Amino acid sequence: MIEYAILFGFASISLAMLMNLHRLIAGPDSVNRILALDTMTINTIALFILYGIWQGTTTNFEAALLFAMVGFITTVAFCKYLMRGDIIE
């Protein structure tokens, strides 16, 4: 039964990533593109975790944690660049 739930999760997250990709490409402004990129990062983290559950390994959880940290830093850097035009003061 858990296999069906994991497959449903893979399908749902893949559909969400396709919708985010559409928003990333057709976003009307850069703020929408940054939000779509951040949401794609969160969906990628969810895919890492689902794959780790499916395979039964813990390596993917560590990769998801590292990806979450990098995704947060890039989102903050993009927003700071849009607000001030410079990342490092």
PDB file with SEQRES, HELIX, SHEET and CRYST1 records, atoms N, CA, C and O in Angstrom:
SEQRES   1 A   89  MET ILE GLU TYR ALA ILE LEU PHE GLY PHE ALA SER ILE          
SEQRES   2 A   89  SER LEU ALA MET LEU MET ASN LEU HIS ARG LEU ILE ALA          
SEQRES   3 A   89  GLY PRO ASP SER VAL ASN ARG ILE LEU ALA LEU ASP THR          
SEQRES   4 A   89  MET THR ILE ASN THR ILE ALA LEU PHE ILE LEU TYR GLY          
SEQRES   5 A   89  ILE TRP GLN GLY THR THR THR ASN PHE GLU ALA ALA LEU          
SEQRES   6 A   89  LEU PHE ALA MET VAL GLY PHE ILE THR THR VAL ALA PHE          
SEQRES   7 A   89  CYS LYS TYR LEU MET ARG GLY ASP ILE ILE GLU                  
HELIX    1 AA1 ILE A    2  ALA A   26  1                                  25    
HELIX    2 AA2 SER A   30  GLN A   55  1                                  26    
HELIX    3 AA3 THR A   59  ARG A   84  1                                  26    
CRYST1    1.000    1.000    1.000  90.00  90.00  90.00 P 1           1          
ATOM      1  N   MET A   1       0.820  -1.197   0.000  1.00  0.00           N  
ATOM      2  CA  MET A   1       0.000   0.000   0.000  1.00  0.00           C  
ATOM      3  C   MET A   1       0.866   1.263   0.000  1.00  0.00           C  
ATOM      4  O   MET A   1       0.515   2.273  -0.611  1.00  0.00           O  
ATOM      5  N   ILE A   2       2.021   1.183   0.709  1.00  0.00           N  
ATOM      6  CA  ILE A   2       2.888   2.346   0.753  1.00  0.00           C  
ATOM      7  C   ILE A   2       3.470   2.665  -0.623  1.00  0.00           C  
ATOM      8  O   ILE A   2       3.766   3.823  -0.917  1.00  0.00           O  
ATOM      9  N   GLU A   3       3.633   1.651  -1.461  1.00  0.00           N  
ATOM     10  CA  GLU A   3       4.156   1.888  -2.804  1.00  0.00           C  
ATOM     11  C   GLU A   3       3.210   2.760  -3.625  1.00  0.00           C  
ATOM     12  O   GLU A   3       3.648   3.625  -4.383  1.00  0.00           O  
ATOM     13  N   TYR A   4       1.905   2.521  -3.466  1.00  0.00           N  
ATOM     14  CA  TYR A   4       0.927   3.340  -4.182  1.00  0.00           C  
ATOM     15  C   TYR A   4       0.948   4.782  -3.689  1.00  0.00           C  
ATOM     16  O   TYR A   4       0.805   5.715  -4.480  1.00  0.00           O  
ATOM     17  N   ALA A   5       1.124   4.960  -2.400  1.00  0.00           N  
ATOM     18  CA  ALA A   5       1.192   6.315  -1.852  1.00  0.00           C  
ATOM     19  C   ALA A   5       2.439   7.041  -2.348  1.00  0.00           C  
ATOM     20  O   ALA A   5       2.388   8.230  -2.663  1.00  0.00           O  
ATOM     21  N   ILE A   6       3.555   6.323  -2.415  1.00  0.00           N  
ATOM     22  CA  ILE A   6       4.790   6.944  -2.905  1.00  0.00           C  
ATOM     23  C   ILE A   6       4.670   7.280  -4.386  1.00  0.00           C  
ATOM     24  O   ILE A   6       5.111   8.348  -4.811  1.00  0.00           O  
ATOM     25  N   LEU A   7       4.091   6.402  -5.165  1.00  0.00           N  
ATOM     26  CA  LEU A   7       3.894   6.692  -6.592  1.00  0.00           C  
ATOM     27  C   LEU A   7       2.943   7.873  -6.791  1.00  0.00           C  
ATOM     28  O   LEU A   7       3.160   8.703  -7.674  1.00  0.00           O  
ATOM     29  N   PHE A   8       1.891   7.950  -5.974  1.00  0.00           N  
ATOM     30  CA  PHE A   8       0.983   9.101  -6.046  1.00  0.00           C  
ATOM     31  C   PHE A   8       1.724  10.377  -5.667  1.00  0.00           C  
ATOM     32  O   PHE A   8       1.505  11.426  -6.272  1.00  0.00           O  
ATOM     33  N   GLY A   9       2.598  10.293  -4.669  1.00  0.00           N  
ATOM     34  CA  GLY A   9       3.396  11.456  -4.280  1.00  0.00           C  
ATOM     35  C   GLY A   9       4.331  11.893  -5.391  1.00  0.00           C  
ATOM     36  O   GLY A   9       4.453  13.088  -5.662  1.00  0.00           O  
ATOM     37  N   PHE A  10       5.001  10.935  -6.046  1.00  0.00           N  
ATOM     38  CA  PHE A  10       5.863  11.267  -7.181  1.00  0.00           C  
ATOM     39  C   PHE A  10       5.069  11.956  -8.295  1.00  0.00           C  
ATOM     40  O   PHE A  10       5.524  12.951  -8.860  1.00  0.00           O  
ATOM     41  N   ALA A  11       3.901  11.434  -8.603  1.00  0.00           N  
ATOM     42  CA  ALA A  11       3.083  12.025  -9.664  1.00  0.00           C  
ATOM     43  C   ALA A  11       2.615  13.432  -9.292  1.00  0.00           C  
ATOM     44  O   ALA A  11       2.642  14.339 -10.123  1.00  0.00           O  
ATOM     45  N   SER A  12       2.191  13.608  -8.053  1.00  0.00           N  
ATOM     46  CA  SER A  12       1.704  14.920  -7.614  1.00  0.00           C  
ATOM     47  C   SER A  12       2.811  15.962  -7.618  1.00  0.00           C  
ATOM     48  O   SER A  12       2.614  17.084  -8.085  1.00  0.00           O  
ATOM     49  N   ILE A  13       3.965  15.593  -7.100  1.00  0.00           N  
ATOM     50  CA  ILE A  13       5.069  16.551  -7.049  1.00  0.00           C  
ATOM     51  C   ILE A  13       5.593  16.846  -8.456  1.00  0.00           C  
ATOM     52  O   ILE A  13       5.997  17.973  -8.741  1.00  0.00           O  
ATOM     53  N   SER A  14       5.590  15.855  -9.323  1.00  0.00           N  
ATOM     54  CA  SER A  14       6.006  16.097 -10.712  1.00  0.00           C  
ATOM     55  C   SER A  14       5.052  17.051 -11.416  1.00  0.00           C  
ATOM     56  O   SER A  14       5.489  17.918 -12.173  1.00  0.00           O  
ATOM     57  N   LEU A  15       3.773  16.901 -11.178  1.00  0.00           N  
ATOM     58  CA  LEU A  15       2.793  17.825 -11.748  1.00  0.00           C  
ATOM     59  C   LEU A  15       2.988  19.230 -11.198  1.00  0.00           C  
ATOM     60  O   LEU A  15       2.894  20.209 -11.940  1.00  0.00           O  
ATOM     61  N   ALA A  16       3.259  19.334  -9.904  1.00  0.00           N  
ATOM     62  CA  ALA A  16       3.508  20.638  -9.306  1.00  0.00           C  
ATOM     63  C   ALA A  16       4.765  21.282  -9.884  1.00  0.00           C  
ATOM     64  O   ALA A  16       4.804  22.496 -10.085  1.00  0.00           O  
ATOM     65  N   MET A  17       5.791  20.477 -10.152  1.00  0.00           N  
ATOM     66  CA  MET A  17       7.011  21.031 -10.743  1.00  0.00           C  
ATOM     67  C   MET A  17       6.777  21.513 -12.173  1.00  0.00           C  
ATOM     68  O   MET A  17       7.367  22.504 -12.603  1.00  0.00           O  
ATOM     69  N   LEU A  18       5.917  20.812 -12.907  1.00  0.00           N  
ATOM     70  CA  LEU A  18       5.586  21.283 -14.258  1.00  0.00           C  
ATOM     71  C   LEU A  18       4.845  22.620 -14.210  1.00  0.00           C  
ATOM     72  O   LEU A  18       5.087  23.502 -15.035  1.00  0.00           O  
ATOM     73  N   MET A  19       3.951  22.763 -13.248  1.00  0.00           N  
ATOM     74  CA  MET A  19       3.251  24.042 -13.098  1.00  0.00           C  
ATOM     75  C   MET A  19       4.206  25.155 -12.683  1.00  0.00           C  
ATOM     76  O   MET A  19       4.080  26.289 -13.144  1.00  0.00           O  
ATOM     77  N   ASN A  20       5.156  24.831 -11.815  1.00  0.00           N  
ATOM     78  CA  ASN A  20       6.157  25.824 -11.420  1.00  0.00           C  
ATOM     79  C   ASN A  20       7.065  26.194 -12.583  1.00  0.00           C  
ATOM     80  O   ASN A  20       7.459  27.352 -12.721  1.00  0.00           O  
ATOM     81  N   LEU A  21       7.394  25.225 -13.412  1.00  0.00           N  
ATOM     82  CA  LEU A  21       8.206  25.508 -14.590  1.00  0.00           C  
ATOM     83  C   LEU A  21       7.480  26.465 -15.539  1.00  0.00           C  
ATOM     84  O   LEU A  21       8.093  27.353 -16.132  1.00  0.00           O  
ATOM     85  N   HIS A  22       6.184  26.274 -15.671  1.00  0.00           N  
ATOM     86  CA  HIS A  22       5.393  27.198 -16.499  1.00  0.00           C  
ATOM     87  C   HIS A  22       5.421  28.601 -15.911  1.00  0.00           C  
ATOM     88  O   HIS A  22       5.554  29.576 -16.650  1.00  0.00           O  
ATOM     89  N   ARG A  23       5.298  28.717 -14.598  1.00  0.00           N  
ATOM     90  CA  ARG A  23       5.330  30.036 -13.954  1.00  0.00           C  
ATOM     91  C   ARG A  23       6.724  30.641 -14.052  1.00  0.00           C  
ATOM     92  O   ARG A  23       6.864  31.859 -14.160  1.00  0.00           O  
ATOM     93  N   LEU A  24       7.747  29.807 -14.016  1.00  0.00           N  
ATOM     94  CA  LEU A  24       9.115  30.304 -14.140  1.00  0.00           C  
ATOM     95  C   LEU A  24       9.371  30.869 -15.534  1.00  0.00           C  
ATOM     96  O   LEU A  24      10.054  31.883 -15.684  1.00  0.00           O  
ATOM     97  N   ILE A  25       8.828  30.217 -16.540  1.00  0.00           N  
ATOM     98  CA  ILE A  25       9.041  30.670 -17.919  1.00  0.00           C  
ATOM     99  C   ILE A  25       8.129  31.844 -18.273  1.00  0.00           C  
ATOM    100  O   ILE A  25       8.577  32.819 -18.875  1.00  0.00           O  
ATOM    101  N   ALA A  26       6.856  31.753 -17.903  1.00  0.00           N  
ATOM    102  CA  ALA A  26       5.880  32.751 -18.333  1.00  0.00           C  
ATOM    103  C   ALA A  26       5.535  33.756 -17.244  1.00  0.00           C  
ATOM    104  O   ALA A  26       4.517  34.441 -17.339  1.00  0.00           O  
ATOM    105  N   GLY A  27       6.363  33.856 -16.214  1.00  0.00           N  
ATOM    106  CA  GLY A  27       6.056  34.791 -15.141  1.00  0.00           C  
ATOM    107  C   GLY A  27       6.062  36.229 -15.638  1.00  0.00           C  
ATOM    108  O   GLY A  27       6.939  36.605 -16.415  1.00  0.00           O  
ATOM    109  N   PRO A  28       5.106  37.037 -15.208  1.00  0.00           N  
ATOM    110  CA  PRO A  28       5.050  38.413 -15.712  1.00  0.00           C  
ATOM    111  C   PRO A  28       6.199  39.294 -15.207  1.00  0.00           C  
ATOM    112  O   PRO A  28       6.583  40.244 -15.889  1.00  0.00           O  
ATOM    113  N   ASP A  29       6.750  38.999 -14.038  1.00  0.00           N  
ATOM    114  CA  ASP A  29       7.859  39.798 -13.537  1.00  0.00           C  
ATOM    115  C   ASP A  29       8.846  38.909 -12.784  1.00  0.00           C  
ATOM    116  O   ASP A  29       8.622  37.711 -12.611  1.00  0.00           O  
ATOM    117  N   SER A  30       9.921  39.511 -12.351  1.00  0.00           N  
ATOM    118  CA  SER A  30      10.987  38.730 -11.724  1.00  0.00           C  
ATOM    119  C   SER A  30      10.605  38.199 -10.343  1.00  0.00           C  
ATOM    120  O   SER A  30      11.146  37.181  -9.912  1.00  0.00           O  
ATOM    121  N   VAL A  31       9.700  38.855  -9.649  1.00  0.00           N  
ATOM    122  CA  VAL A  31       9.273  38.369  -8.334  1.00  0.00           C  
ATOM    123  C   VAL A  31       8.543  37.035  -8.471  1.00  0.00           C  
ATOM    124  O   VAL A  31       8.765  36.123  -7.674  1.00  0.00           O  
ATOM    125  N   ASN A  32       7.683  36.916  -9.464  1.00  0.00           N  
ATOM    126  CA  ASN A  32       6.997  35.642  -9.706  1.00  0.00           C  
ATOM    127  C   ASN A  32       7.986  34.551 -10.097  1.00  0.00           C  
ATOM    128  O   ASN A  32       7.813  33.391  -9.723  1.00  0.00           O  
ATOM    129  N   ARG A  33       9.005  34.913 -10.838  1.00  0.00           N  
ATOM    130  CA  ARG A  33      10.006  33.914 -11.218  1.00  0.00           C  
ATOM    131  C   ARG A  33      10.815  33.439 -10.018  1.00  0.00           C  
ATOM    132  O   ARG A  33      11.146  32.257  -9.919  1.00  0.00           O  
ATOM    133  N   ILE A  34      11.133  34.349  -9.110  1.00  0.00           N  
ATOM    134  CA  ILE A  34      11.869  33.957  -7.905  1.00  0.00           C  
ATOM    135  C   ILE A  34      11.008  33.062  -7.026  1.00  0.00           C  
ATOM    136  O   ILE A  34      11.503  32.074  -6.483  1.00  0.00           O  
ATOM    137  N   LEU A  35       9.738  33.388  -6.879  1.00  0.00           N  
ATOM    138  CA  LEU A  35       8.846  32.537  -6.090  1.00  0.00           C  
ATOM    139  C   LEU A  35       8.670  31.162  -6.729  1.00  0.00           C  
ATOM    140  O   LEU A  35       8.601  30.156  -6.024  1.00  0.00           O  
ATOM    141  N   ALA A  36       8.597  31.114  -8.042  1.00  0.00           N  
ATOM    142  CA  ALA A  36       8.495  29.822  -8.730  1.00  0.00           C  
ATOM    143  C   ALA A  36       9.763  29.008  -8.536  1.00  0.00           C  
ATOM    144  O   ALA A  36       9.694  27.793  -8.351  1.00  0.00           O  
ATOM    145  N   LEU A  37      10.909  29.651  -8.574  1.00  0.00           N  
ATOM    146  CA  LEU A  37      12.169  28.950  -8.357  1.00  0.00           C  
ATOM    147  C   LEU A  37      12.273  28.428  -6.927  1.00  0.00           C  
ATOM    148  O   LEU A  37      12.769  27.324  -6.705  1.00  0.00           O  
ATOM    149  N   ASP A  38      11.812  29.212  -5.961  1.00  0.00           N  
ATOM    150  CA  ASP A  38      11.821  28.771  -4.569  1.00  0.00           C  
ATOM    151  C   ASP A  38      10.867  27.595  -4.364  1.00  0.00           C  
ATOM    152  O   ASP A  38      11.185  26.655  -3.636  1.00  0.00           O  
ATOM    153  N   THR A  39       9.717  27.646  -4.996  1.00  0.00           N  
ATOM    154  CA  THR A  39       8.764  26.543  -4.884  1.00  0.00           C  
ATOM    155  C   THR A  39       9.300  25.288  -5.572  1.00  0.00           C  
ATOM    156  O   THR A  39       9.068  24.174  -5.102  1.00  0.00           O  
ATOM    157  N   MET A  40      10.015  25.466  -6.680  1.00  0.00           N  
ATOM    158  CA  MET A  40      10.637  24.307  -7.323  1.00  0.00           C  
ATOM    159  C   MET A  40      11.715  23.690  -6.433  1.00  0.00           C  
ATOM    160  O   MET A  40      11.910  22.474  -6.439  1.00  0.00           O  
ATOM    161  N   THR A  41      12.406  24.522  -5.676  1.00  0.00           N  
ATOM    162  CA  THR A  41      13.387  24.004  -4.725  1.00  0.00           C  
ATOM    163  C   THR A  41      12.708  23.157  -3.661  1.00  0.00           C  
ATOM    164  O   THR A  41      13.199  22.082  -3.316  1.00  0.00           O  
ATOM    165  N   ILE A  42      11.596  23.628  -3.146  1.00  0.00           N  
ATOM    166  CA  ILE A  42      10.853  22.878  -2.128  1.00  0.00           C  
ATOM    167  C   ILE A  42      10.326  21.568  -2.708  1.00  0.00           C  
ATOM    168  O   ILE A  42      10.358  20.536  -2.038  1.00  0.00           O  
ATOM    169  N   ASN A  43       9.846  21.603  -3.940  1.00  0.00           N  
ATOM    170  CA  ASN A  43       9.369  20.375  -4.576  1.00  0.00           C  
ATOM    171  C   ASN A  43      10.511  19.393  -4.835  1.00  0.00           C  
ATOM    172  O   ASN A  43      10.321  18.182  -4.729  1.00  0.00           O  
ATOM    173  N   THR A  44      11.680  19.901  -5.169  1.00  0.00           N  
ATOM    174  CA  THR A  44      12.837  19.024  -5.367  1.00  0.00           C  
ATOM    175  C   THR A  44      13.239  18.367  -4.054  1.00  0.00           C  
ATOM    176  O   THR A  44      13.613  17.194  -4.033  1.00  0.00           O  
ATOM    177  N   ILE A  45      13.164  19.114  -2.965  1.00  0.00           N  
ATOM    178  CA  ILE A  45      13.445  18.543  -1.648  1.00  0.00           C  
ATOM    179  C   ILE A  45      12.454  17.427  -1.337  1.00  0.00           C  
ATOM    180  O   ILE A  45      12.832  16.380  -0.813  1.00  0.00           O  
ATOM    181  N   ALA A  46      11.193  17.656  -1.661  1.00  0.00           N  
ATOM    182  CA  ALA A  46      10.182  16.618  -1.433  1.00  0.00           C  
ATOM    183  C   ALA A  46      10.459  15.377  -2.292  1.00  0.00           C  
ATOM    184  O   ALA A  46      10.246  14.251  -1.842  1.00  0.00           O  
ATOM    185  N   LEU A  47      10.929  15.582  -3.518  1.00  0.00           N  
ATOM    186  CA  LEU A  47      11.287  14.442  -4.362  1.00  0.00           C  
ATOM    187  C   LEU A  47      12.469  13.667  -3.787  1.00  0.00           C  
ATOM    188  O   LEU A  47      12.476  12.436  -3.809  1.00  0.00           O  
ATOM    189  N   PHE A  48      13.472  14.388  -3.269  1.00  0.00           N  
ATOM    190  CA  PHE A  48      14.600  13.714  -2.616  1.00  0.00           C  
ATOM    191  C   PHE A  48      14.123  12.857  -1.452  1.00  0.00           C  
ATOM    192  O   PHE A  48      14.557  11.715  -1.302  1.00  0.00           O  
ATOM    193  N   ILE A  49      13.249  13.389  -0.643  1.00  0.00           N  
ATOM    194  CA  ILE A  49      12.771  12.662   0.536  1.00  0.00           C  
ATOM    195  C   ILE A  49      11.921  11.460   0.121  1.00  0.00           C  
ATOM    196  O   ILE A  49      12.067  10.374   0.682  1.00  0.00           O  
ATOM    197  N   LEU A  50      11.040  11.648  -0.852  1.00  0.00           N  
ATOM    198  CA  LEU A  50      10.244  10.516  -1.331  1.00  0.00           C  
ATOM    199  C   LEU A  50      11.127   9.415  -1.919  1.00  0.00           C  
ATOM    200  O   LEU A  50      10.873   8.230  -1.704  1.00  0.00           O  
ATOM    201  N   TYR A  51      12.151   9.804  -2.653  1.00  0.00           N  
ATOM    202  CA  TYR A  51      13.050   8.811  -3.231  1.00  0.00           C  
ATOM    203  C   TYR A  51      13.816   8.084  -2.129  1.00  0.00           C  
ATOM    204  O   TYR A  51      14.068   6.884  -2.237  1.00  0.00           O  
ATOM    205  N   GLY A  52      14.183   8.797  -1.079  1.00  0.00           N  
ATOM    206  CA  GLY A  52      14.860   8.163   0.040  1.00  0.00           C  
ATOM    207  C   GLY A  52      13.971   7.173   0.769  1.00  0.00           C  
ATOM    208  O   GLY A  52      14.433   6.114   1.194  1.00  0.00           O  
ATOM    209  N   ILE A  53      12.706   7.512   0.914  1.00  0.00           N  
ATOM    210  CA  ILE A  53      11.754   6.580   1.530  1.00  0.00           C  
ATOM    211  C   ILE A  53      11.578   5.358   0.642  1.00  0.00           C  
ATOM    212  O   ILE A  53      11.519   4.229   1.130  1.00  0.00           O  
ATOM    213  N   TRP A  54      11.495   5.587  -0.659  1.00  0.00           N  
ATOM    214  CA  TRP A  54      11.285   4.488  -1.596  1.00  0.00           C  
ATOM    215  C   TRP A  54      12.482   3.536  -1.614  1.00  0.00           C  
ATOM    216  O   TRP A  54      12.308   2.318  -1.662  1.00  0.00           O  
ATOM    217  N   GLN A  55      13.696   4.092  -1.576  1.00  0.00           N  
ATOM    218  CA  GLN A  55      14.900   3.268  -1.611  1.00  0.00           C  
ATOM    219  C   GLN A  55      15.299   2.744  -0.237  1.00  0.00           C  
ATOM    220  O   GLN A  55      16.008   1.742  -0.139  1.00  0.00           O  
ATOM    221  N   GLY A  56      14.857   3.400   0.809  1.00  0.00           N  
ATOM    222  CA  GLY A  56      15.195   2.974   2.160  1.00  0.00           C  
ATOM    223  C   GLY A  56      16.595   3.375   2.587  1.00  0.00           C  
ATOM    224  O   GLY A  56      17.201   2.710   3.427  1.00  0.00           O  
ATOM    225  N   THR A  57      17.121   4.462   2.015  1.00  0.00           N  
ATOM    226  CA  THR A  57      18.450   4.949   2.385  1.00  0.00           C  
ATOM    227  C   THR A  57      18.344   6.290   3.085  1.00  0.00           C  
ATOM    228  O   THR A  57      17.343   6.992   2.947  1.00  0.00           O  
ATOM    229  N   THR A  58      19.373   6.643   3.832  1.00  0.00           N  
ATOM    230  CA  THR A  58      19.368   7.929   4.534  1.00  0.00           C  
ATOM    231  C   THR A  58      20.212   8.985   3.827  1.00  0.00           C  
ATOM    232  O   THR A  58      20.220  10.145   4.239  1.00  0.00           O  
ATOM    233  N   THR A  59      20.909   8.604   2.788  1.00  0.00           N  
ATOM    234  CA  THR A  59      21.760   9.559   2.075  1.00  0.00           C  
ATOM    235  C   THR A  59      20.927  10.664   1.431  1.00  0.00           C  
ATOM    236  O   THR A  59      21.354  11.818   1.391  1.00  0.00           O  
ATOM    237  N   ASN A  60      19.771  10.328   0.941  1.00  0.00           N  
ATOM    238  CA  ASN A  60      18.932  11.317   0.268  1.00  0.00           C  
ATOM    239  C   ASN A  60      18.387  12.358   1.243  1.00  0.00           C  
ATOM    240  O   ASN A  60      18.114  13.489   0.842  1.00  0.00           O  
ATOM    241  N   PHE A  61      18.226  12.001   2.507  1.00  0.00           N  
ATOM    242  CA  PHE A  61      17.756  12.970   3.489  1.00  0.00           C  
ATOM    243  C   PHE A  61      18.822  14.032   3.750  1.00  0.00           C  
ATOM    244  O   PHE A  61      18.506  15.209   3.927  1.00  0.00           O  
ATOM    245  N   GLU A  62      20.086  13.608   3.771  1.00  0.00           N  
ATOM    246  CA  GLU A  62      21.175  14.564   3.928  1.00  0.00           C  
ATOM    247  C   GLU A  62      21.284  15.463   2.705  1.00  0.00           C  
ATOM    248  O   GLU A  62      21.535  16.661   2.835  1.00  0.00           O  
ATOM    249  N   ALA A  63      21.098  14.899   1.531  1.00  0.00           N  
ATOM    250  CA  ALA A  63      21.119  15.701   0.306  1.00  0.00           C  
ATOM    251  C   ALA A  63      19.968  16.705   0.301  1.00  0.00           C  
ATOM    252  O   ALA A  63      20.136  17.840  -0.144  1.00  0.00           O  
ATOM    253  N   ALA A  64      18.806  16.292   0.790  1.00  0.00           N  
ATOM    254  CA  ALA A  64      17.661  17.203   0.858  1.00  0.00           C  
ATOM    255  C   ALA A  64      17.930  18.346   1.825  1.00  0.00           C  
ATOM    256  O   ALA A  64      17.535  19.482   1.563  1.00  0.00           O  
ATOM    257  N   LEU A  65      18.591  18.061   2.930  1.00  0.00           N  
ATOM    258  CA  LEU A  65      18.923  19.106   3.892  1.00  0.00           C  
ATOM    259  C   LEU A  65      19.903  20.104   3.296  1.00  0.00           C  
ATOM    260  O   LEU A  65      19.733  21.311   3.465  1.00  0.00           O  
ATOM    261  N   LEU A  66      20.920  19.623   2.607  1.00  0.00           N  
ATOM    262  CA  LEU A  66      21.873  20.524   1.955  1.00  0.00           C  
ATOM    263  C   LEU A  66      21.209  21.348   0.855  1.00  0.00           C  
ATOM    264  O   LEU A  66      21.493  22.536   0.703  1.00  0.00           O  
ATOM    265  N   PHE A  67      20.332  20.718   0.096  1.00  0.00           N  
ATOM    266  CA  PHE A  67      19.615  21.428  -0.964  1.00  0.00           C  
ATOM    267  C   PHE A  67      18.699  22.503  -0.380  1.00  0.00           C  
ATOM    268  O   PHE A  67      18.531  23.565  -0.979  1.00  0.00           O  
ATOM    269  N   ALA A  68      18.110  22.235   0.778  1.00  0.00           N  
ATOM    270  CA  ALA A  68      17.251  23.225   1.435  1.00  0.00           C  
ATOM    271  C   ALA A  68      18.062  24.442   1.874  1.00  0.00           C  
ATOM    272  O   ALA A  68      17.613  25.579   1.727  1.00  0.00           O  
ATOM    273  N   MET A  69      19.243  24.202   2.408  1.00  0.00           N  
ATOM    274  CA  MET A  69      20.081  25.326   2.840  1.00  0.00           C  
ATOM    275  C   MET A  69      20.527  26.176   1.655  1.00  0.00           C  
ATOM    276  O   MET A  69      20.479  27.405   1.715  1.00  0.00           O  
ATOM    277  N   VAL A  70      20.956  25.527   0.586  1.00  0.00           N  
ATOM    278  CA  VAL A  70      21.393  26.267  -0.599  1.00  0.00           C  
ATOM    279  C   VAL A  70      20.208  27.008  -1.232  1.00  0.00           C  
ATOM    280  O   VAL A  70      20.349  28.149  -1.673  1.00  0.00           O  
ATOM    281  N   GLY A  71      19.056  26.361  -1.274  1.00  0.00           N  
ATOM    282  CA  GLY A  71      17.866  27.013  -1.838  1.00  0.00           C  
ATOM    283  C   GLY A  71      17.453  28.246  -1.055  1.00  0.00           C  
ATOM    284  O   GLY A  71      17.047  29.248  -1.642  1.00  0.00           O  
ATOM    285  N   PHE A  72      17.553  28.179   0.269  1.00  0.00           N  
ATOM    286  CA  PHE A  72      17.211  29.342   1.090  1.00  0.00           C  
ATOM    287  C   PHE A  72      18.175  30.495   0.839  1.00  0.00           C  
ATOM    288  O   PHE A  72      17.761  31.646   0.701  1.00  0.00           O  
ATOM    289  N   ILE A  73      19.454  30.177   0.782  1.00  0.00           N  
ATOM    290  CA  ILE A  73      20.460  31.225   0.560  1.00  0.00           C  
ATOM    291  C   ILE A  73      20.273  31.884  -0.806  1.00  0.00           C  
ATOM    292  O   ILE A  73      20.376  33.105  -0.920  1.00  0.00           O  
ATOM    293  N   THR A  74      20.000  31.093  -1.837  1.00  0.00           N  
ATOM    294  CA  THR A  74      19.817  31.684  -3.166  1.00  0.00           C  
ATOM    295  C   THR A  74      18.563  32.543  -3.235  1.00  0.00           C  
ATOM    296  O   THR A  74      18.562  33.580  -3.899  1.00  0.00           O  
ATOM    297  N   THR A  75      17.501  32.128  -2.562  1.00  0.00           N  
ATOM    298  CA  THR A  75      16.283  32.938  -2.558  1.00  0.00           C  
ATOM    299  C   THR A  75      16.525  34.275  -1.866  1.00  0.00           C  
ATOM    300  O   THR A  75      16.091  35.317  -2.357  1.00  0.00           O  
ATOM    301  N   VAL A  76      17.205  34.250  -0.745  1.00  0.00           N  
ATOM    302  CA  VAL A  76      17.516  35.491  -0.038  1.00  0.00           C  
ATOM    303  C   VAL A  76      18.417  36.379  -0.880  1.00  0.00           C  
ATOM    304  O   VAL A  76      18.231  37.595  -0.919  1.00  0.00           O  
ATOM    305  N   ALA A  77      19.392  35.778  -1.555  1.00  0.00           N  
ATOM    306  CA  ALA A  77      20.306  36.566  -2.390  1.00  0.00           C  
ATOM    307  C   ALA A  77      19.568  37.202  -3.572  1.00  0.00           C  
ATOM    308  O   ALA A  77      19.808  38.366  -3.891  1.00  0.00           O  
ATOM    309  N   PHE A  78      18.679  36.458  -4.219  1.00  0.00           N  
ATOM    310  CA  PHE A  78      17.898  37.024  -5.326  1.00  0.00           C  
ATOM    311  C   PHE A  78      17.017  38.176  -4.850  1.00  0.00           C  
ATOM    312  O   PHE A  78      16.943  39.214  -5.508  1.00  0.00           O  
ATOM    313  N   CYS A  79      16.355  38.000  -3.721  1.00  0.00           N  
ATOM    314  CA  CYS A  79      15.479  39.061  -3.212  1.00  0.00           C  
ATOM    315  C   CYS A  79      16.268  40.296  -2.814  1.00  0.00           C  
ATOM    316  O   CYS A  79      15.839  41.423  -3.062  1.00  0.00           O  
ATOM    317  N   LYS A  80      17.416  40.081  -2.198  1.00  0.00           N  
ATOM    318  CA  LYS A  80      18.257  41.218  -1.822  1.00  0.00           C  
ATOM    319  C   LYS A  80      18.765  41.947  -3.062  1.00  0.00           C  
ATOM    320  O   LYS A  80      18.849  43.175  -3.074  1.00  0.00           O  
ATOM    321  N   TYR A  81      19.100  41.201  -4.090  1.00  0.00           N  
ATOM    322  CA  TYR A  81      19.549  41.822  -5.334  1.00  0.00           C  
ATOM    323  C   TYR A  81      18.433  42.657  -5.963  1.00  0.00           C  
ATOM    324  O   TYR A  81      18.688  43.744  -6.482  1.00  0.00           O  
ATOM    325  N   LEU A  82      17.196  42.154  -5.919  1.00  0.00           N  
ATOM    326  CA  LEU A  82      16.083  42.911  -6.498  1.00  0.00           C  
ATOM    327  C   LEU A  82      15.780  44.169  -5.691  1.00  0.00           C  
ATOM    328  O   LEU A  82      15.428  45.204  -6.255  1.00  0.00           O  
ATOM    329  N   MET A  83      15.916  44.077  -4.383  1.00  0.00           N  
ATOM    330  CA  MET A  83      15.592  45.241  -3.556  1.00  0.00           C  
ATOM    331  C   MET A  83      16.661  46.327  -3.629  1.00  0.00           C  
ATOM    332  O   MET A  83      16.334  47.511  -3.713  1.00  0.00           O  
ATOM    333  N   ARG A  84      17.951  45.934  -3.599  1.00  0.00           N  
ATOM    334  CA  ARG A  84      19.020  46.918  -3.485  1.00  0.00           C  
ATOM    335  C   ARG A  84      19.899  47.019  -4.721  1.00  0.00           C  
ATOM    336  O   ARG A  84      20.577  48.028  -4.916  1.00  0.00           O  
ATOM    337  N   GLY A  85      19.895  46.005  -5.545  1.00  0.00           N  
ATOM    338  CA  GLY A  85      20.748  46.022  -6.724  1.00  0.00           C  
ATOM    339  C   GLY A  85      22.158  45.553  -6.450  1.00  0.00           C  
ATOM    340  O   GLY A  85      22.993  45.518  -7.354  1.00  0.00           O  
ATOM    341  N   ASP A  86      22.432  45.190  -5.197  1.00  0.00           N  
ATOM    342  CA  ASP A  86      23.750  44.710  -4.811  1.00  0.00           C  
ATOM    343  C   ASP A  86      23.560  43.648  -3.738  1.00  0.00           C  
ATOM    344  O   ASP A  86      22.726  43.803  -2.846  1.00  0.00           O  
ATOM    345  N   ILE A  87      24.326  42.580  -3.822  1.00  0.00           N  
ATOM    346  CA  ILE A  87      24.173  41.501  -2.838  1.00  0.00           C  
ATOM    347  C   ILE A  87      25.069  41.751  -1.645  1.00  0.00           C  
ATOM    348  O   ILE A  87      24.630  41.606  -0.504  1.00  0.00           O  
ATOM    349  N   ILE A  88      26.306  42.119  -1.881  1.00  0.00           N  
ATOM    350  CA  ILE A  88      27.270  42.350  -0.797  1.00  0.00           C  
ATOM    351  C   ILE A  88      27.433  43.852  -0.612  1.00  0.00           C  
ATOM    352  O   ILE A  88      27.702  44.592  -1.558  1.00  0.00           O  
ATOM    353  N   GLU A  89      27.262  44.275   0.625  1.00  0.00           N  
ATOM    354  CA  GLU A  89      27.363  45.723   0.897  1.00  0.00           C  
ATOM    355  C   GLU A  89      28.747  46.107   1.326  1.00  0.00           C  
ATOM    356  O   GLU A  89      29.007  47.280   1.593  1.00  0.00           O  
TER     357      GLU A  89                                                      
END                                                                             
